[in-house]
Amino acid sequence: MYATPETGDGWITALVGTDEEGFRVEARFAISPRFRALVKGRESDLVFAARSRLARIGINICPLDEPLFDADHCTLELQVVSAIHSFGIAEHLQHIVVPGLRVGRLVFCPQDNRLDSAAIHGLIQGNEIQVPAGFSVDSNGYLILRPQRQLFRFLQPLTLEQITAIATHADGKDLLNRLQIREVVDHIALPPNDGLVTACSMFLHRHYVVLRNLDDALGFHLQATVLDPVSTRGTNVYLEFINRSEQLIINPSVAASVHDAIPVTPSRRYWHGRASTSSAAAESGNDYAQLAEVFDRLEAGPLEDRYSHRMMAVTQHPETLPGGGRPERIWTRPQEPHDPRGGTDLAAGLVAEGLKLDTRTEFGTAILEDLADGARATLLLGYFPNLIEHTEICAAALRQRIGRIVFRRASFEHGHFLSARDHGRLADYEGLGIEVFWCNDARAQVVRHVFRGLRGYFTSPEQVDRFRSSLVFAIYGSIKPLDEASALQIERLLANLKGLFGSDISILTGGGPGAMLQVTEAAHRLGLLVGSSYIETLDQKPNQSADYYQTFQARSRQSRQRWFEIASFHIFLSGGVGTLEEIGLTLTDMKLGVIEAGPIVFFDGSGEGFYWEGLRTQLARMATQGRLPSWVLDNILMTADPDAIPRFYKQTLRLG
């Protein structure tokens, strides 16, 4: 995993003054000892990079002096202005430029890790970075980036509420993506004394790029100047230009320096809170065996005549449990028999037919009341939390009594498949800073729940960093196996993807048998990471070889598609009605701006008449009648040739 040497986002601490240009503010940045030691004596190599979402609504934030350091923070005076006048943000600026607004970060960009022109050219030739078509590299080692011929604008002026949400809310960027629409143009015309937002395609894996304003003649780029590895991957790498002259500028460009990112090896986080020095394979097996034994011991005892058997235990020293230690508190069943008509999830417990409204229900979460605030204890659960348990856990987490959840079974009724409510609860735990681990008996594995953007998957502690940094391709298809010729074509397709984007890619499938299993096996032979979004079905057995996965109960079928949002690219193999549904959802999501519009491939390597010919005709007819945006067809390739796919990606993404 690779990262940019940077601070976290700094925040406004005081409004210093105002003038006709805008606002002068003081911002504060938290500085870790490691970062301070890294930059000490080379503070001139620090670059302030404003938050990209602020730049995309036309707000420019520039440093006015050098940062001043103290023990663990630094302060910096900044100027905040509404630079793209046509966006109409200026009248609202005073309402959001207030203490607490996050403004950007400090990035260390030293000359000694900057690449020269020969090194940059070598990276591009070796597909170790992908840059926009029409790029240049000058003799000073600057990469000249030229955006695609497209603009991003708002259909109507933003309201103060929308601007506030974009600037301050956690999902503000998601709102911005829906409000800011794309317009294709023949040439980008940058008007005098105004600005615009455009974009390019770029993929950075192990390097970061710093945009440099060397010459105003082709436009001045706003202060969102650093493109990070991993997060800079896609068709919409936004560029924000202003024209500070009285003359029109056509097709602006910006220079950039390319730097080696820092390799990062975060410590592995296990269910007991400690890292291990053993090998990944041995750790995975031993971890499960130890934890399963702990659960067996804690859950031991007769069920008697009670239906509820939802073991809960809490400990501040989980590392002692595998050696026979006991948790501080444990609860296994209520003292009073529980009426089974209430259901195990208790989502509608008190309205179950015939259930007495005065029934007293006991819950194991009562043991949380004995924990001290700030204990951040580990909670072991026989089952994933139901509604009542969830509310009590969240209340305890707000007081930092709970720091980690380890559960054994996903559902009483649905085995190892989680419900839509469960996925919402996992998001709540992430927001509250609770680590979640699953002792998954079906796979004999202990996995950690990890979010990537808005979606979470389970993976082993050894694969967390690789999962977070991989470039994801979603591949859809049938549970019917591919013939031998088609299977060979699929393996060639995957090899082509690896050749274009490198080995830091992963394949995401539905996790079923047949073609999906063949794709999984081919990807593993190529050393690629594989993920699966398993759906609860009766007619198919999910394959068990995914490196990261998520599970969905049958009634969560449509929400399951949301978990494919982590994919940058979508490839459809020959499939049935389920695949048709996934095609419709993907195209609709792109049309509505729910996911980034990008290239879509329909592939059939069987050689027995092109499988997608009918769909090709239907989509063309829909576009002719105005029922499908024409740009969707420009992003679609239907082919039987696996070698055509990398060429299509380079052409559609406008990569050099």
N, C-alpha and C positions, 0 to 999 in steps of 0.2 A: 504494500500500500504506500502511496506517495502523497505528500501534502506540501502546501505552501508554507514557508516560515512566516507566521503572522500572529497577531493578537486576535482576541475575539472582538465583536463589535463594540465600539465605544459609544457613549451616550452623552447627550447634552446635559451639562450641569448648571449652566447659567446663560442668560441672554446678556451679552455685553453691550450691544447697541444696535441701532438701525440707521440706514442711510438710503439714498435713492436706489442703490444697487440691491439692497436686501438686508440680511440680518448678519450680525457678528455674534458668534456664540463661543462658549468655552466647552470643550468636550474632554471626557476622561476615559482612559483606556486601562484596563487591568493588564499588568505585565507579570508574566511568570518569571521565576529566577532563571530558568533555562533560556527564555527569549532575551532577557536582559543581558545575560552573559554572551549570547550569540551576537548581539548588535553593539556591545560596548566598544566605544572608540570608533564605530563606523555608523553613527547615527545618520550621517548624510545619505546613506543608502536606504533609509526608510522611505517608503512611498505610502501616502494616504490614498486608500481606495474607497470611494463612497459606495453605499449600498446600491446595488443594481436596480432595485425596484423604485428607488427615488429618482435615479437617472431616467428611467423609462417613463416617468410622468413629467420629465423636463426639469427636475430640480438638480442644480449643480452645487456641489459642496467642495470648496477649495481651502487648503491650509493657508494661513496668513503668516505663520512663523514656524520655528523649529519646535518640536515637542520638548517639554520639560519633564524630566524624570525625577521621581522620588523612590522610596523603597520598593513599592510594588504596583505603582501606577504611573501614568504620565498624563499630562494635560496638553491640549493643543487648541489654539484659537483658529476658528474656521469661519468662512463666509458662506452663507446659504442664500442662493438666488433662484428665481424662476427663470430659467434660461431659454426654454422653448415657449415663446410668448403665445403661440397659436393654441397651446393646450389649455390656456386660461387658468393656470394654477395660482398665479400671483395673488389674486384676491383672497385666497384661502390659506396662504402660506403662514400667516401669523398664528393661525389656529393649531398648526401641527409643529411648528418650530418652537417647542417648549421643552423644559427639562424632562429628561427621560427618553426622548426620541433617540433611537439608535441610528447612527449616522454612517458608520463604516469602520474600517479596520486599518491597522498599520501593517505593512508588508515589508519584509526585509528582502531587498533586491540587489545583492552585492555583485560587483563586476566579476568576481572570481568564479561565479557559477553561471555566468552568461555565456551563451554559445556564439561562436563566430559563424560566418556565412557558410563555410564548408561543412561544419557540423550540422547546421540547420538543413542544408541540402541533403546530407546523408540520412537524417531522420525522415525527411519527406520521401526519399527514394525507398527507404526500408519500411515504409508504412508505420513507423513508430509514432508519428503524429500525422494527422490529416488536416490540411489547411485549405482555405477557399481557392477556387479556380481563379486564374488571373493574378496570382500572387507574384511578388518579386522579392528578391533578397539582395540588398545593396552591399557594397564593399565594406561598410561599417558594421555589418552583421545585423541590420534591421530588416525584419520581415515586413513587407508592405502588404496590408490586408485591404482587399476591395470587397465591399458588401455585395450581396445579391441584389438584383433589381426589384426590390420590394420595400414598402413603407408600412409602418404600423401606426394606426391612428385610432381615435375614439369616434364612435358614431355620433355622440353628443357630449357636451361638456360634462366633466365629472362633478358630482356633488361633493359638498364638504364631507358627508358621511362616507362616501366611497373613497375619497382621498385619505381620510383618517384610517379607514380599514386597511387600505393598501399599505400605508406607511407604518402602522403600528400593530396590526393583528398578525398572528402566527400564519394564518392562511391567506394573508393579503396578496401574496404573489399569485395564488390561484384565482382570486377575484380579478386581478390585473390581466391575467391571461385570457379571461373571458371578455373583458371590456375592450381590450386593445386588439383590434382586428387587422388582418394583413391585406394589403393592396399591392398587386403586381403592377409594375410600371416599366416603360421602355428604358427610361433613364431616371436616375435619382436627382431631382432638382432641389438644391439647398438654397432657400431664399435668403436675401440679404437680411442681416440682423434678426435672424430667427433660427430655428433648429428643426430637427426631425429625428425619428427613431427608425433604424433599419436593422438588418441582421446579416449574418453569414453562417456558414456551416464550418464547424471545427471540432476535432476530437483530440483531446489531450489526455495522455495516460500517465506519463512520468515527468512531465514538464509543466511549468507555468509561464504565462505570457504577460508582459507588461506593456500596455499601450502608451506610446510616447507622442506628445504633440511637438514634432520637430519643425513643422511649417504650417502656418494657418492657411496657406493658399488653397489647400484641398480640404479645408474644414478643420474645426477644432473639436476634439473628442472630449466629452464630459469626464468628470473625475472618477467614474467607475472604470478603473484602468487595469485591473488585474484579473486575468482569466485563469482559474485554478485547474489542476489536474482532476480528472474523474468527473467533477461537476460540469466541466466544459466539454460536453458531448452532445451534439445534436444539430438540428437544422436552424434553430433560432438562438444563435449566440448574438445577443442584442448589442448594437452599436448606436451610440447617441451622439449626433454631431450638431454643432452650432456654427453659424457663419457670422464672424465678427466684422465682416467687410460690408461695403455698400454695393458689391457686385454679386451676381448669381454664380453659384458653384455647381457644376454638373459632375455627378458620380464622385463623391468625396471618398477619401481613403485615409488610412492611419498607419503609422509605423509602429513596430512592436519589437521588443527584445525578448528572446527566448531563454529561459533559465532552467537548470536542472532542479527538479523538486527534491524534497527531502524524503528519503525512505523512512517509513514509520513502522515499527513493530510493537503495537500495543499489547499489553499483557492480556493473556487469555482469562476470561471470567468464567469460573465454574460455579455450579450450584452451591457449593460450600464456601464460596467467596475467596478461595485461594487458587493460585496458579500452580501448574505442575511442570516438572522437568522431564517427565516421561514422554515417550513418543506419542504422536497424535493417535495412532491406531490403538495402542495399548491404553492410553488415557480414556478414549471413548468407551472401550469395553469395560475397563475396571470401574469407571465412573457409574455406568448403568448398573453393573452387578452390585456395587456398594449401595447405591441409592435404592434399588429395588429391595434389597435386604432390609434397609432401614424402614421402608414403607410396610413390608411384610410384618416386621416386628411391631410397629406402631399400630397396625390395623388388626393384629391378632386378637381373638376373643370371640365368644359365641354371639350370633346375631339375635338370639332369643326370639321374641315375638314382635320385634320392631322393624319397620320398613326403612327407616333412616339409618344410614351407617356412613356418614360423611365425616371421616376422621379429619381433625384439625390439630395441628401441634405448632408450637411457637418456641423458638430458641434463639439466643444471641450467640451461640457457639455451635453452628452447624457442623463445623469440622470435627467435632467430637462424636457425632452420631454414628459414622461407619465403624468406630471402635467400640461401640456398645453404649455410648453416652445416651442420656435421656434428655428429652426436651424439658424446658422449664414448666410448660403447661401443655396438656393434651386433652382433647375432647373427642369422643367417638360416636356417641348417640344420645338422644334426649332421654331424660328420666321418664317423661310421660310419653306413651305411645303416640306416634304421629299418624294422623288420618291420611292414608295413601292417596285419597282423591284430591289432595291439595297439589300433587305433582311435585317432582323434585326441583323444578326450576322456580316454582313459586311465583311465576310472573302473573298468574291470576288465581293464586291460592285461595283467597278468601271469598271468591265468587264461584268456586267449584260447586256443582250441584250437590245439595245435601250437606255441605260442610258447615258446621256451626260457626257463627260469626264470633262467638266468645271463646273459640278454641285457642288455648295457649300454646304457642309454638316456640320451641327452644332452638337456638342456633349456636354453633360452636364458636362464632366470632366473639362471644362473651369473654373468651380468654384474652382478647386484645385489651380489655379494660385494665388489666394488671400491668401492662407495659408502660415504661416511663417514656415521656416525650423525648424524641431524639434517639431512641434505642436502635432504630433501623434493624429490627430483628428479622429473622427468616421465618416465613409461614409455610408449613407443609400441609397440603390439602389432598385428601383422597380423590376429590372431584374438583373440576374447574368451578369457580364460584358462581352461585346462583344470584338472583336479584338482591335478596336481603343481605347475603354474605358480602356481595360486591359493595353495597353502600357502606357497610361497616368497615370494610377494608379501606375504602377511599377516605373515610373519616379518620381512620388511624394513620393513613399515609400523610394526610394534611398536617398531622402533628409529628410526622417522621417516626412513628412507632414501628412502621413496617418498611423495610428496604428491599425485600426479596420475597417472591412467591415461587414455590416449587409444587406443582400439582402432578397427579399420576394419571387420572382419567379425564378425557374431555367431556364425556356425557354419559349419564346413566342409560338413556334410551338409544343413543346414536353412536355408541362406541367411541372411536377416536376422531369423530367429526364434530367440529365446532359450529355453533349457530351464529346468525347475524348479530344477535345480542352479545355473544361471547366476543366477537371481533370488536364491537364497540367498547366492551370492557377492557380488552387488551390495549386499545388506544388510550383509554382513561389511565391505565397503569403506566403507560409510557409517559403521558403528560405529567403524572405525579412522581416520576422518577423511580418507579418500582421495576426492578429486574424480574423477568418471568422465565422460569425454566420448566420443562416438561419431561417427566420420566415416562417416556413413550414405550410401553410394553410391546406394542405391535411391531416396533422396529428395534427393540432392545437397545435403546439409545437415549441419552440425556441431551436435550437440545435447548438452545436459548432463543427467545423471541427477540427479533431484531427488526427495527423499522428501517425502511429505505423510502425516503419521502413520506408519503401518507400511508404506506402499506407495509404490514409486518409479515415476516416469514420466520419459521423455525429452522435453525441450523446448528451444527455443532460449534462449540467455542473455537475450534481450530479453523473453521471456514468463515467466521464472521467478517473479517476484513476483506477477504476475497469476494464474498457476496456483496458487500457494500460498494466495492470499487469496480465490479465487472460491468461490461457493456452488454445489456440483455437483449436477446432476440426471442420473441414469442413465436413458437411454431405450433400451429393447430392442424389437426387431422383426425383420422378415423381410428376406431378401435379395431378395424379390419386390417390385418397385416398387409404390408406392401410386398409385391413380388420381388424376386431377387434383383432384377434389373433396376427397379425403382429404388430399392434399398441402397444399391451402389451409387445411384445418382444423388441420393440424399447425403451420403457420406462425402461425395465430391462437393456438394453444395456447402456443407459445413466446413470442409477444408478450405474452400474459397473464402468463406467469411473469416476464418482464422488468418488466411493470407493477407486479407485487406485490412483487418482491424487488430491483428495480433492475438496473442493467447489470452489476453485479459477480457474474454467475452464469456457469456454463459447463455445457455439455452433454457427457455421456460416452456413447459408443456402442460397439458391437462393431467398428466401422470397416469393415463390409462394404459391398457395393453395394446397390442397391434402396432400400428404405425408409430404411436407415441413411445412405446417401449423401444422400437427400432431406432428412433431418433436419439433417445436417451443413451442407448448402447453405443451408437456411432459417435456421439459427442464425447462420451467417456474414453473411447479408444483414441480420440484426438487430444485428450487431456483437458477438455473443457469442463467447466462447472455446469451442473444441470439442476434445474428447479422444477417443481410440480405444484399445481393447484388442484388438489384432489377433491372430487365431488362424490358425495354419498350415493351409490347406485347399487342395484341388486344384480345387474346383468354383467358386471365386469369387475375384475379384481385389479386394484391399482398396483402399479409396479412399485417396488420398495427401494429403488436405487437412487432416488433424488438426493442431491447434496443439501438443498434447502427446499422447504415445502410449507404449504398451508392447507388446511382441511375445511370443508364446507358441507353442512348438512344439505339435504335435497332441497329444502325450502329456501336455502340461501343461494340457489343456483344463479340468479341474475346478479346478485351482489358480487359473486365470485369474479365476474369479468373485471371488476374494479381492481383486482389484484394483478391483472395483466398490465396495469398502468406503469409498472416499473420498467416495461420493455421500451426500448427506443425504436425497435423495428418489428414488423409483423409479417410472418410468412405463413401462407395457407397451403397445405397439402390437400390431396383429394380426400373429401370427407362427406358426411351426410348432413342431416338436418341440424345436428348440434353445431357443426362447422358453419353452416349457413347462418345460424343465429349469431355466432361469434363474428362473422363477417359483418353482419348488419350492425352489431353493437360497436365494432371498431370504427366503421365508416361514420356512424352517427356521432361517436365521441369526437372524431376529428372535425366533423362539420360544426359541432357545437363548441369546439375549443376545450373540451374536457381533457383531451390528450393532445400532445403536439402533433400537428400534421406532418407526415413523413412518408417515405416510400413504403408501399405495400406490394408484396410479391405473391402471386398465385402460381404454384409450381405443380407440374404433372410430368414425371419422368417415366411413365409407363410405356410410352410409344404406341398406345392403342387408341388413337384418336384423342384430341386434346380435351381433357375433362372439363375445363372451365370455359369452353367456347360459348355455351349458352349464357353464362353470366356476363361474358364480355359483351355480347349483343344486348343484353338487358341493361347493363350500366350505360352503354352508349345511347340507348333509347331514352333512358331517364335523363341524361345530360341534355339531349336534344330538346326534351320537353321542359327543361328548367327544373327538374325534380332532383338534380344532383349538381353541386358546384363543379364547374369545368375543371378546376384545379385538382379535384380528386382524381380524375382520369389521368392527369399529367403525372400523378404520384403512383400509378399502378403499372406493374409489369406482370403480364401473363406469359409464361414461358415453359418450355420443356428442356431448356439448356441451362445447366447449373453454372456454366461459364459466363452466361449473360448477366447474372445477378450482380457480381461486383462492378461490372461496367455500368449497370443501371444505377447502382448506389452512387457511384462517383458522378455520373451525369446528373441525377436528380438532386443530389446534395450539393452539386457544383463544387466538388472537391478538386484540388489541383493534383 
